Amino acid sequence: MDNKELLFKGIKYAVGSIPLMFLGPILIHNAFMNKHTNWHYVVLGIGIFICITAVSLMFKGIKIMMKSLFDGNEN
């Protein structure tokens, strides 16, 4: 794979994680505001899962971008 393709792949992962970085805390906040409902724990679990997914996607994107930038000419 070319370095440019790897860079764009890493950017895709990083950009894909940005909406999740906003959605996760919004769901967690919503879960804590609605403790009186039966769906509190379900929404909280989904919010935590989305936050963990966002962090892992961002980490993977940054890792791929660093690989494309610094693992240049190994031949």
Helices and strands as residue ranges (DSSP letters): H 3-33, H 40-70
